[in-house]
Amino acid sequence: MRRCPCRVVARARAMLACAAACVLVVAAPPGARAQSTRSLVNGGNDLYRDQKFSDAEVNYRKALEKEKGLVQGHFNLGDALTKQGKYDEAVREYQEALAKAERKDTKAYASYNIGNAQMKQQKYQDAVQSYVDALKIDPKDEDAKYNLSYALEKLKAPPPKPQQNKKDQDKKDQDKKDQDKKDQNKKDQDKQNQQNQQNKDQQNKDQQKQQSPRQQQKQMSKADAQRILDVLKNSEKDVQKKLHQRQAVRPRTDKDW
């Protein structure tokens, strides 16, 4: 069994994480059933090396159907799942390998790969514990030490702001444009209404100015009419008075002796 030197590497402050690319090879115990299991695992290994990770996954799962406690099957299946970005499933398979393995180096590899999968998920606290577990088994593991320090650094850093979905951002931008357009239209309408009101007020003022002389003429005509009526009334009184005076003088008649 061989450990591949895969590690979480920091370059230009960026993380390049990978699970251990090594796969465990099944020994060839006697018996047709064991031979079939070995063929499935080793066939999966060949597919894995050819980067046919989904096909390799199928082989490893078939091997586990025949032998559920097969450490190599769980470990290598974890590798294939990691390559496909199925990190939760990969961690479960590595944990199965860790629980069933008897050799310390296999346990250390499983803990190390669990940490790498957790780093991919940005589960830095869990990754720290996984690397610590690997170092407890193999304190000389330089890759685990490096990844542990890197996980601790990421754990101290503030979490990145979640990126908004582009479609949601586009919708938000469009809504803002629509609202701005509505606000501008309302301002334009209010301005137009104000202008119309000013024009109407000016027209009313002009009409009042035009009507004012006519009203004065009408008022003067009424005053003149009243004066004329008063004159006529006075004249009529004078006429009546004179007529009354004339009627008061008796006509002269012949003397009756």
C-alpha positions in Angstrom: 0.0 0.0 0.0 1.4 3.4 -1.0 0.6 7.0 0.1 0.4 9.5 -2.7 1.9 12.9 -1.7 -1.3 14.9 -2.2 -1.8 18.0 0.0 -3.7 21.2 0.4 -1.3 23.7 -1.3 -1.5 27.5 -0.8 -0.3 29.4 -3.9 -0.7 33.2 -4.2 -3.1 33.0 -1.2 -5.4 30.5 -3.0 -6.2 27.0 -2.0 -5.6 24.0 -4.3 -7.1 21.1 -2.3 -7.2 17.5 -3.4 -7.9 14.2 -1.8 -5.2 11.6 -1.7 -5.1 10.1 -5.2 -3.7 6.8 -3.9 -5.9 3.8 -4.0 -5.6 0.6 -2.0 -5.0 -2.6 -3.8 -6.7 -5.8 -2.7 -4.5 -8.8 -2.0 -5.5 -12.0 -3.6 -6.8 -14.4 -1.0 -7.9 -17.8 -2.2 -11.4 -18.5 -3.4 -13.5 -17.5 -6.4 -15.6 -15.0 -4.4 -12.5 -13.2 -3.2 -11.0 -13.3 -6.6 -14.1 -11.6 -8.0 -14.0 -8.9 -5.3 -10.3 -8.3 -6.0 -11.0 -8.0 -9.8 -13.7 -5.4 -9.1 -11.5 -3.3 -6.9 -8.4 -3.5 -9.1 -10.6 -2.8 -12.1 -11.9 0.3 -10.3 -8.4 1.3 -9.7 -7.5 1.2 -13.4 -10.6 3.3 -14.2 -9.6 5.8 -11.4 -6.1 6.2 -12.9 -7.8 6.8 -16.3 -9.8 9.6 -14.5 -13.1 7.7 -15.2 -14.2 8.3 -11.6 -17.9 7.6 -12.0 -17.1 4.2 -13.6 -14.6 3.5 -10.8 -17.3 4.3 -8.3 -19.5 1.6 -9.8 -16.8 -1.0 -9.5 -16.1 -0.1 -5.9 -19.8 -0.3 -5.0 -20.1 -3.7 -6.6 -17.1 -4.9 -4.6 -18.7 -3.7 -1.4 -22.0 -5.4 -2.3 -20.0 -8.7 -2.2 -18.0 -7.7 0.9 -19.4 -4.9 3.0 -16.5 -4.8 5.4 -13.9 -4.4 2.6 -11.6 -1.6 3.8 -10.0 -1.1 0.3 -13.5 -0.8 -1.2 -14.6 2.0 1.2 -11.3 3.9 1.0 -11.1 3.8 -2.8 -14.8 4.7 -3.1 -14.1 7.7 -1.0 -11.4 8.8 -3.4 -13.7 8.3 -6.4 -16.5 10.3 -4.7 -14.1 13.1 -3.8 -13.0 13.5 -7.4 -16.6 13.9 -8.4 -17.2 16.6 -5.7 -19.4 14.3 -3.6 -17.7 15.3 -0.4 -20.4 14.2 2.1 -20.5 10.7 0.7 -16.7 10.6 0.5 -16.4 11.4 4.2 -18.8 8.7 5.1 -16.8 6.1 3.1 -13.5 7.2 4.6 -15.0 7.0 8.1 -16.1 3.4 7.2 -12.5 2.6 6.2 -11.2 4.3 9.3 -13.5 2.2 11.6 -12.7 -1.1 9.9 -9.0 -0.7 9.2 -6.5 -2.5 11.4 -3.3 -0.9 10.0 -2.3 2.4 11.5 -1.1 3.9 8.1 -4.6 3.2 6.6 -6.2 4.9 9.5 -3.9 7.9 9.1 -4.6 8.1 5.4 -8.4 8.0 6.0 -8.2 10.8 8.6 -6.1 12.8 6.3 -8.5 12.4 3.3 -11.4 13.2 5.5 -9.7 16.5 6.4 -9.1 17.3 2.7 -12.8 16.7 1.8 -13.9 18.9 4.7 -11.5 21.6 3.5 -13.3 21.5 0.1 -16.6 22.1 2.0 -15.0 25.0 4.0 -15.6 23.0 7.2 -12.4 24.3 8.6 -13.1 23.3 12.2 -13.9 19.7 11.3 -10.8 19.6 9.0 -8.6 20.8 11.9 -9.8 17.9 14.0 -9.3 15.4 11.1 -5.7 16.5 10.6 -5.0 16.3 14.3 -6.4 12.7 14.3 -4.1 11.9 11.4 -1.1 13.3 13.3 -1.9 11.4 16.4 -1.5 8.3 14.4 1.5 9.5 12.4 3.2 12.5 14.0 5.8 12.6 11.3 3.3 13.2 8.5 4.5 16.5 7.0 1.4 16.9 4.7 -0.9 16.6 7.6 1.1 19.2 9.5 1.0 21.6 6.5 -2.7 21.1 6.0 -3.4 21.6 9.7 -1.6 25.0 9.7 -3.5 26.0 6.6 -6.9 25.0 8.1 -6.1 27.0 11.2 -5.3 30.0 9.1 -8.5 29.7 7.2 -10.4 29.3 10.5 -9.1 32.6 11.8 -10.0 34.4 8.6 -13.4 36.1 8.3 -15.9 34.0 6.3 -16.4 35.1 2.7 -19.5 37.0 1.8 -21.9 34.8 -0.1 -22.1 35.6 -3.8 -25.6 36.5 -4.9 -27.1 34.6 -7.7 -26.6 36.5 -11.0 -30.3 36.1 -11.9 -31.3 37.5 -8.6 -28.9 40.4 -9.0 -30.2 41.1 -12.5 -33.7 41.2 -11.2 -32.7 43.5 -8.4 -31.0 45.8 -10.9 -34.1 45.8 -13.2 -36.4 46.5 -10.3 -34.3 49.5 -9.3 -34.4 50.8 -12.9 -38.1 50.4 -13.0 -38.6 52.2 -9.7 -36.3 55.0 -10.8 -38.3 55.4 -14.0 -41.5 55.5 -12.0 -40.1 58.1 -9.6 -38.9 60.2 -12.6 -42.3 59.9 -14.3 -44.0 61.0 -11.1 -41.7 64.0 -10.8 -42.4 65.0 -14.4 -46.2 64.6 -13.9 -46.1 66.7 -10.7 -44.1 69.3 -12.5 -46.6 69.3 -15.4 -49.5 69.5 -13.0 -47.9 72.5 -11.2 -47.3 74.2 -14.5 -50.9 73.6 -15.6 -52.2 75.0 -12.3 -50.0 78.1 -12.7 -51.3 78.6 -16.2 -54.9 78.3 -14.9 -54.3 80.8 -12.1 -52.8 83.2 -14.6 -55.8 82.8 -16.9 -58.2 83.5 -14.0 -56.2 86.6 -13.1 -56.4 87.9 -16.7 -60.1 87.2 -16.8 -60.7 89.1 -13.6 -58.7 92.1 -15.0 -60.9 92.1 -18.2 -64.1 91.8 -16.2 -63.3 94.6 -13.7 -64.0 97.6 -16.0 -67.3 96.2 -17.1 -68.4 95.6 -13.6 -67.4 99.3 -12.8 -69.4 100.4 -15.8 -72.4 98.4 -14.6 -72.1 99.9 -11.1 -71.8 103.4 -12.5 -74.8 102.8 -14.7 -76.9 101.8 -11.7 -75.8 104.9 -9.8 -76.7 107.1 -12.7 -80.0 105.3 -13.0 -80.8 105.9 -9.3 -80.0 109.5 -9.6 -82.2 109.8 -12.6 -85.0 108.1 -10.8 -84.5 110.5 -7.8 -84.7 113.5 -10.1 -87.8 112.1 -11.7 -89.4 111.5 -8.4 -88.5 115.0 -7.3 -89.8 116.4 -10.5 -93.0 114.5 -10.1 -93.4 115.8 -6.5 -93.0 119.4 -7.8 -95.6 118.8 -10.5 -98.1 117.3 -8.0 -97.5 120.2 -5.6 -98.2 122.8 -8.2 -101.3 120.9 -9.3 -102.5 120.8 -5.8 -101.9 124.5 -5.3 -104.0 125.2 -8.4 -106.8 123.1 -7.1 -106.8 124.9 -3.8 -107.7 128.3 -5.4 -111.4 128.5 -5.8 -112.8 129.9 -9.0 -114.5 133.2 -8.8 -118.3 133.1 -9.0 -121.0 135.7 -9.4 -122.1 137.5 -6.2 -125.4 136.5 -4.9 -127.1 139.5 -3.6 
